[in-house]
Amino acid sequence: MKYNYQQFKDLLPELDWTIGELAEKLSLAGHEAEVVGKEQLDITITANRHDCQDLKYLVFDLAGVYGLKTIPNLVEYGHKEVISVTVEQVNRILGTNISIEELGKLEQLGFEVKGGSIAPPDFRDVETVADVAEEVVRQLGYDKLNIQPLVKQDGIESSDYQHLLSTKIALASVGLIEVATSSFTKEGVVEVNDPFSRNEPFLRPNLQTGLLKTLARNPYLKRAAFFEIGNVFTPRETTKLGIIIAGYKDVGTWQARISQAIGTAVGFSEIGPAMAEKLDAKQGRLNYFEISIDKLKPVLVELTKSLELPLPKFKLISKFPPLVRDITVENPGEDTVDELKKLEDLLFFKIVDEYQGRITYRLIFQKMTGSYSEAEIKAIDSSLESFQQH
């Protein structure tokens, strides 16, 4: 937009800045301004200030930031709904230490500031505490902000978090595995205006659907015991515990273990074949239980207890293809087996056939450093010739 200097003078009778100073002040207020002629400015309004496309509102904004006097009744406006905001909230967002008096300077921009609330002018797109904090920055100036360093102190202990953590530890200690599933679903009570996927436009009303989908993604698990703690919407938002037991004949044992772990009686309900088939869960004997975590009294388990146990033994696994050979040995003795075990790169062997004193062994060789070359394969075959019987 292009305006001449006189247009600003007409709306700001006491303006004593030069046109260059005016351009600089506009830029510091968040707009881009450049002098393009002796008495003309080329101004690009900041993206989130559509109201300033009108010169009267642009001048009103400029006057509010710098405390300038405008002509009477330059802009007529009302006020939006009140936003609850405190100095402490603004300081927490900005990392500053502004006072209530400095917050009150927003009145120069048309805001109504009363105690712990602020009402923005109706032409401004200000809806949240963060928006108010942004206006405070513009009003004070970035160069005048007194940024406070972060305080090095321990976080405040949360009883809700400790309760949640204790519940998870208690459930894991009796053999359940925690899973985390999506909060969005195909059917529900609360519909999302702009969902991530059109196939899942609702917030989940329960945890059962997500747990069944987890079983469906793990069809090789014939038996499973999963739990999830998450928010559900019915439409009231509630944090719940959901448990699914799959493939076990005696679910009573699980009920007893879990009831003791969470300090409340557990009663599983059977999930019918229709629901399982709907979500493609292949496991049988599906039982489900869901409860609000407020009703739980978990048995506390020391976090470090499991860390004191020795680590289990493990074996390195090769990512290269194995070499498989079957050999038949007539009347093998203990020496034969011992010699087979000494073969280089032998991963393991087993008996696959026995007939009239002849035993057929299957030997599997595997290298950790690469695939077998043709020469290495011939060398292995050669070493097996002394054992081989035809």
C-alpha positions as CSV (number, residue, x, y, z in Angstrom):
1,M,0.0,0.0,0.0
2,K,1.2,3.5,-0.8
3,Y,0.4,6.5,1.4
4,N,1.8,10.0,1.4
5,Y,3.2,11.7,4.5
6,Q,0.4,14.3,4.6
7,Q,-2.2,11.6,5.1
8,F,-0.5,10.6,8.4
9,K,-0.2,14.2,9.4
10,D,-3.9,14.7,8.9
11,L,-4.7,11.9,11.3
12,L,-1.9,12.6,13.7
13,P,-2.0,16.4,14.2
14,E,1.0,16.6,16.5
15,L,3.3,14.3,14.5
16,D,6.8,15.7,14.4
17,W,8.7,12.8,12.8
18,T,10.3,13.1,9.4
19,I,9.1,10.7,6.7
20,G,12.2,8.6,7.3
21,E,11.5,8.4,11.0
22,L,7.9,7.5,10.3
23,A,9.0,4.6,8.1
24,E,11.3,3.4,10.8
25,K,8.6,3.5,13.5
26,L,6.2,1.6,11.3
27,S,8.8,-1.1,10.8
28,L,9.5,-1.3,14.5
29,A,5.7,-1.7,15.1
30,G,5.8,-4.9,12.9
31,H,5.0,-3.5,9.4
32,E,7.5,-3.0,6.6
33,A,7.8,0.6,5.4
34,E,10.0,2.2,2.8
35,V,10.3,5.8,1.6
36,V,9.7,5.7,-2.2
37,G,9.4,9.4,-3.0
38,K,9.8,12.7,-1.4
39,E,6.4,12.5,0.5
40,Q,5.4,8.9,-0.1
41,L,5.6,5.6,1.8
42,D,5.3,2.0,0.5
43,I,3.9,-0.1,3.4
44,T,3.5,-3.8,3.7
45,I,1.2,-4.8,6.5
46,T,2.2,-7.7,8.7
47,A,0.4,-10.9,7.8
48,N,-1.8,-11.2,10.9
49,R,-3.0,-7.6,10.9
50,H,-5.7,-7.4,8.3
51,D,-7.4,-4.6,10.1
52,C,-4.4,-2.3,9.3
53,Q,-5.2,-2.4,5.6
54,D,-7.4,0.6,6.5
55,L,-5.3,3.7,7.1
56,K,-7.4,4.8,10.1
57,Y,-6.7,1.5,11.9
58,L,-3.0,1.6,10.9
59,V,-2.7,5.0,12.4
60,F,-4.6,4.0,15.5
61,D,-2.2,1.1,16.0
62,L,0.8,3.3,15.5
63,A,-0.5,5.9,17.9
64,G,-1.2,3.2,20.5
65,V,2.3,1.8,20.3
66,Y,4.1,5.1,20.5
67,G,1.6,7.1,22.6
68,L,0.7,9.6,19.9
69,K,-2.4,11.8,19.8
70,T,-4.9,11.2,17.0
71,I,-7.8,13.3,15.8
72,P,-11.0,12.8,17.9
73,N,-13.0,9.6,17.2
74,L,-10.5,8.3,14.7
75,V,-11.9,4.7,15.1
76,E,-15.2,3.6,16.5
77,Y,-15.1,0.1,18.0
78,G,-16.5,-2.2,20.6
79,H,-14.9,-5.1,22.5
80,K,-14.8,-8.8,22.2
81,E,-15.4,-11.4,25.0
82,V,-13.1,-11.1,28.0
83,I,-9.9,-13.1,28.1
84,S,-8.8,-14.3,31.5
85,V,-5.1,-13.3,31.8
86,T,-2.7,-12.4,34.5
87,V,0.8,-10.8,34.6
88,E,2.2,-14.1,35.8
89,Q,0.9,-15.9,32.7
90,V,2.3,-13.3,30.3
91,N,5.7,-13.4,32.1
92,R,5.8,-17.2,31.9
93,I,5.3,-17.0,28.1
94,L,7.7,-14.2,27.5
95,G,10.3,-15.1,30.1
96,T,10.1,-11.5,31.4
97,N,9.2,-9.7,34.5
98,I,6.7,-7.0,33.5
99,S,4.5,-5.3,36.0
100,I,0.7,-4.8,36.1
101,E,1.3,-1.2,35.1
102,E,3.1,-2.2,31.9
103,L,0.3,-4.7,31.1
104,G,-2.1,-1.8,31.5
105,K,-0.5,0.1,28.6
106,L,-2.5,-2.2,26.3
107,E,-5.3,0.3,26.8
108,Q,-3.5,2.6,24.4
109,L,-4.2,-0.1,21.7
110,G,-7.9,-0.2,22.5
111,F,-7.9,-3.0,25.0
112,E,-9.9,-2.9,28.2
113,V,-7.7,-4.1,31.1
114,K,-9.4,-4.9,34.3
115,G,-7.7,-7.0,37.1
116,G,-7.2,-10.5,35.8
117,S,-9.0,-10.0,32.5
118,I,-8.6,-8.2,29.2
119,A,-11.1,-7.4,26.5
120,P,-9.6,-6.9,23.0
121,P,-11.1,-4.4,20.6
122,D,-13.6,-6.0,18.2
123,F,-11.5,-5.4,15.1
124,R,-8.4,-7.2,16.5
125,D,-7.7,-11.0,16.0
126,V,-6.7,-11.5,19.6
127,E,-8.2,-14.7,21.2
128,T,-5.7,-16.2,23.7
129,V,-3.2,-15.3,26.4
130,A,-0.4,-15.9,23.9
131,D,-2.0,-13.3,21.6
132,V,-2.1,-10.8,24.5
133,A,1.6,-11.6,25.3
134,E,2.5,-10.7,21.7
135,E,0.7,-7.4,22.0
136,V,2.7,-6.7,25.2
137,V,5.9,-7.2,23.3
138,R,4.9,-4.8,20.6
139,Q,3.8,-2.2,23.1
140,L,7.0,-2.4,25.2
141,G,9.5,-3.0,22.4
142,Y,11.8,-6.0,22.1
143,D,14.8,-4.0,23.1
144,K,13.2,-3.1,26.5
145,L,12.3,-6.7,27.5
146,N,14.2,-7.9,30.5
147,I,14.6,-11.6,29.7
148,Q,15.0,-13.7,32.9
149,P,17.4,-16.7,32.8
150,L,15.8,-20.1,33.4
151,V,15.8,-21.2,37.0
152,K,17.8,-24.4,37.8
153,Q,15.5,-26.2,40.2
154,D,13.8,-29.6,40.4
155,G,10.3,-29.8,38.9
156,I,7.3,-29.9,41.2
157,E,6.4,-33.5,42.1
158,S,3.0,-34.4,40.6
159,S,0.8,-36.7,42.5
160,D,-1.2,-37.5,39.4
161,Y,2.0,-38.5,37.5
162,Q,3.2,-40.6,40.4
163,H,-0.2,-42.4,40.5
164,L,-0.1,-43.0,36.8
165,L,3.5,-44.3,37.0
166,S,2.8,-46.6,39.9
167,T,-0.2,-48.1,38.1
168,K,1.9,-48.8,35.0
169,I,4.7,-50.4,37.1
170,A,2.2,-52.5,39.0
171,L,0.6,-53.8,35.8
172,A,3.9,-54.5,34.2
173,S,5.0,-56.4,37.3
174,V,2.2,-59.0,36.9
175,G,3.0,-59.6,33.2
176,L,1.0,-57.1,31.2
177,I,2.6,-55.2,28.3
178,E,1.8,-51.5,27.8
179,V,0.8,-50.2,24.3
180,A,-0.1,-46.7,23.0
181,T,-2.7,-46.4,20.3
182,S,-4.3,-43.5,18.3
183,S,-6.8,-41.2,19.9
184,F,-8.8,-41.1,16.7
185,T,-11.4,-43.6,15.6
186,K,-14.0,-44.3,12.9
187,E,-16.9,-44.1,15.3
188,G,-17.5,-42.0,18.4
189,V,-19.3,-39.2,20.2
190,V,-17.0,-36.2,19.7
191,E,-16.3,-35.4,16.1
192,V,-13.1,-33.5,15.1
193,N,-13.6,-30.5,12.8
194,D,-10.4,-31.0,10.9
195,P,-9.3,-34.6,11.5
196,F,-5.9,-36.1,10.4
197,S,-7.8,-38.7,8.4
198,R,-11.3,-38.7,7.0
199,N,-11.6,-42.4,7.9
200,E,-11.1,-41.5,11.6
201,P,-13.0,-38.3,12.3
202,F,-13.9,-39.0,15.9
203,L,-12.1,-39.0,19.3
204,R,-12.1,-42.4,20.8
205,P,-15.0,-43.2,23.3
206,N,-13.1,-46.2,24.7
207,L,-9.7,-47.9,24.6
208,Q,-11.0,-51.3,23.4
209,T,-10.8,-50.4,19.6
210,G,-7.1,-49.5,19.8
211,L,-6.2,-52.6,21.8
212,L,-8.0,-54.8,19.3
213,K,-6.2,-53.1,16.5
214,T,-2.9,-53.9,18.3
215,L,-3.8,-57.5,18.4
216,A,-4.7,-57.4,14.7
217,R,-1.3,-56.0,13.9
218,N,0.3,-58.9,15.7
219,P,-1.5,-62.0,14.4
220,Y,1.4,-64.3,15.3
221,L,0.7,-63.7,19.0
222,K,-1.7,-66.5,20.0
223,R,-1.7,-65.2,23.5
224,A,-1.3,-61.7,24.7
225,A,-2.0,-59.4,27.7
226,F,-2.0,-55.7,26.8
227,F,-2.9,-52.6,28.7
228,E,-3.2,-48.9,27.8
229,I,-3.8,-45.8,29.9
230,G,-5.2,-42.9,27.9
231,N,-8.0,-40.3,27.5
232,V,-11.4,-41.2,26.2
233,F,-14.2,-38.8,25.2
234,T,-17.9,-39.7,26.0
235,P,-18.1,-36.6,25.4
236,R,-16.5,-35.8,28.8
237,E,-12.8,-36.3,28.7
238,T,-11.7,-39.0,31.2
239,T,-8.4,-40.9,31.7
240,K,-9.0,-44.6,31.8
241,L,-7.2,-47.9,32.0
242,G,-8.0,-50.6,29.4
243,I,-6.8,-54.2,29.6
244,I,-7.3,-56.9,27.0
245,I,-6.4,-60.6,27.5
246,A,-6.3,-62.8,24.4
247,G,-5.9,-66.6,24.0
248,Y,-6.0,-67.7,27.7
249,K,-8.4,-70.4,28.8
250,D,-8.4,-69.3,32.5
251,V,-8.9,-65.5,32.7
252,G,-9.6,-65.9,36.4
253,T,-5.9,-66.0,37.2
254,W,-5.3,-62.8,35.4
255,Q,-8.3,-61.2,37.2
256,A,-6.7,-62.1,40.6
257,R,-3.3,-60.9,39.7
258,I,-4.5,-57.6,38.2
259,S,-7.0,-56.9,41.1
260,Q,-4.2,-57.3,43.6
261,A,-1.8,-55.0,41.5
262,I,-4.3,-52.1,41.1
263,G,-6.1,-52.4,44.4
264,T,-9.6,-52.8,43.0
265,A,-11.7,-55.7,41.7
266,V,-11.4,-56.6,38.0
267,G,-14.2,-58.2,36.1
268,F,-13.5,-59.0,32.5
269,S,-16.1,-59.0,29.8
270,E,-15.9,-61.3,26.7
271,I,-15.5,-59.7,23.3
272,G,-17.7,-61.4,20.8
273,P,-16.4,-62.8,17.5
274,A,-18.3,-60.1,15.5
275,M,-16.3,-57.3,17.1
276,A,-13.0,-59.2,16.8
277,E,-13.7,-59.9,13.1
278,K,-14.7,-56.3,12.5
279,L,-11.2,-55.1,13.5
280,D,-9.4,-58.2,12.1
281,A,-8.2,-59.5,15.4
282,K,-7.3,-63.2,14.8
283,Q,-6.8,-64.3,18.4
284,G,-9.5,-66.2,20.3
285,R,-10.8,-66.0,23.8
286,L,-10.8,-62.2,24.0
287,N,-11.6,-60.5,27.3
288,Y,-11.7,-56.8,28.1
289,F,-11.8,-54.6,31.1
290,E,-11.9,-50.7,31.4
291,I,-11.9,-48.5,34.4
292,S,-11.2,-44.8,35.4
293,I,-7.7,-44.5,36.9
294,D,-9.2,-42.4,39.7
295,K,-10.5,-45.7,41.2
296,L,-7.2,-47.4,41.2
297,K,-4.9,-47.9,44.2
298,P,-1.8,-49.5,42.7
299,V,0.7,-51.5,44.8
300,L,3.9,-49.4,44.8
301,V,6.9,-51.1,43.2
302,E,10.5,-49.8,43.5
303,L,11.7,-48.6,40.1
304,T,15.3,-49.6,40.7
305,K,14.4,-53.2,41.8
306,S,14.5,-54.6,38.3
307,L,17.8,-52.8,37.5
308,E,19.6,-54.7,40.3
309,L,18.9,-58.1,38.5
310,P,21.7,-59.5,36.3
311,L,21.2,-58.9,32.6
312,P,20.1,-62.0,30.6
313,K,22.7,-63.7,28.4
314,F,22.4,-63.0,24.7
315,K,23.9,-64.1,21.4
316,L,25.0,-62.1,18.5
317,I,22.8,-62.6,15.5
318,S,24.2,-62.6,11.9
319,K,22.4,-60.8,9.2
320,F,24.0,-62.9,6.5
321,P,22.4,-66.0,4.9
322,P,23.3,-69.4,6.5
323,L,24.7,-72.5,4.7
324,V,22.8,-75.7,5.3
325,R,24.2,-79.2,4.9
326,D,22.8,-82.7,5.6
327,I,25.2,-85.5,6.3
328,T,24.5,-89.2,7.1
329,V,26.9,-91.0,9.5
330,E,26.9,-94.7,10.1
331,N,26.9,-95.7,13.8
332,P,28.2,-92.4,15.1
333,G,29.9,-92.3,18.5
334,E,30.5,-89.5,21.0
335,D,33.8,-88.7,19.2
336,T,31.9,-88.0,16.0
337,V,29.5,-85.6,17.7
338,D,32.4,-83.8,19.4
339,E,34.2,-83.5,16.0
340,L,31.1,-82.0,14.4
341,K,30.8,-79.4,17.1
342,K,34.4,-78.3,16.4
343,L,33.6,-77.3,12.8
344,E,34.2,-73.6,12.1
345,D,31.2,-71.3,11.9
346,L,28.8,-74.1,12.9
347,L,25.7,-72.4,14.3
348,F,24.0,-75.6,15.4
349,F,23.0,-79.1,14.3
350,K,20.2,-81.5,14.9
351,I,19.2,-85.1,14.0
352,V,16.7,-85.2,11.2
353,D,16.5,-88.9,10.5
354,E,17.6,-92.3,11.9
355,Y,17.5,-95.7,10.0
356,Q,19.3,-99.0,10.8
357,G,22.1,-97.3,12.7
358,R,22.6,-94.5,10.3
359,I,21.9,-91.0,11.6
360,T,21.4,-88.0,9.4
361,Y,22.4,-84.6,10.8
362,R,21.4,-81.2,9.6
363,L,24.2,-78.7,10.1
364,I,23.8,-75.0,9.7
365,F,26.8,-72.7,9.3
366,Q,26.7,-68.9,9.4
367,K,29.3,-66.2,9.4
368,M,29.1,-62.9,11.3
369,T,31.2,-61.0,8.7
370,G,29.7,-61.7,5.3
371,S,28.2,-64.3,3.0
372,Y,30.1,-67.5,2.1
373,S,32.2,-67.4,-1.0
374,E,32.4,-70.4,-3.4
375,A,35.8,-71.3,-2.1
376,E,34.6,-71.3,1.5
377,I,31.6,-73.5,0.6
378,K,33.9,-76.0,-1.1
379,A,36.2,-76.1,2.0
380,I,33.2,-76.9,4.3
381,D,32.0,-79.6,1.9
382,S,35.5,-81.1,1.9
383,S,35.7,-81.1,5.7
384,L,32.4,-83.0,5.8
385,E,33.5,-85.8,3.4
386,S,35.2,-87.7,6.2
387,F,31.8,-87.9,8.0
388,Q,29.6,-88.5,5.0
389,Q,28.2,-92.0,4.4
390,H,26.4,-92.9,1.2
